[in-house]
Amino acid sequence: MRKDPLITGQYYHSYNRGVDKRDIFMDQADLDRFALSVKEFNVVKPIGSIKERLIELRDSSSGVQHPQRLVSIVVYCFNPNHFHFILKQEVDGGISEFFKRLLGGYTNYFNLVHNRSGALFQGRFKSTLIDDNAYFLKIRSYVHVNYLLHDIPKAKKHLVLSSEKEYDTDNFVLVSKKEAKELLYFYGNNKNFKKECMNVVSFIREERGLTSLLEEDLLP
């Protein structure tokens, strides 16, 4: 049991990394599968498996247009060996159920594809309540472009996916359209949001430099 309950309607910074700091994405196919899992497992009604879900969508003439979500994603960043989200819990138990499905399902996929067994992630996911507006402004930028705070080897730079692309193009796939609309209304437009993110990144990098992927993230 968690010491502090996850409260519906509240925002959280949720994150985890690979066990023993190992990579959780070995190639583009892994990264694509994780992103697909984030999208398809984030529904109140269980889907069974990604394979079953893709068959269902293929065979359905209409599909589920507006499924009820477990969480609303505000921003995210997937790095080669760890991930970050800012989430709003939409239903009771939503965050825990989302990560149970996501991490369990992706681990099963990863172990099958890469001929391994055992845990892939470092214990349970971590979630911190965001209950301060000033901190929300900072942690939002920190998560959105988190990859810019790490010294990522050139050979692994393609194994990064961030909500930055969604906000830059106004094409929201994993990010909640409602949350994105509210965020961009606050900043005025996506250019202002990007500028704020770069300012936060610049400040953090001046303060502590780039962090190795093998080091624990030092939260702002």
Secondary structure, DSSP 4 states (H G I P E B T S, - for coil): --SSPPPTT-EEEEEEEBGGG--S-SSHHHHHHHHHHHHHH-SSS--S-HHHHHHHHHH-SS--SSPPPSEEEEEEEE-SSEEEEEEEE-STTHHHHHHHHHHHHHHHHHHHHTT--S--BSSSPEEEE---HHHHHHHHHHHHTGGGGEE--GGGTTS-EETHHHHHHT--SSS-HHHHHHHHHHHSSHHHHHHHHHHHHHHHHHHH-PEETTSPP---
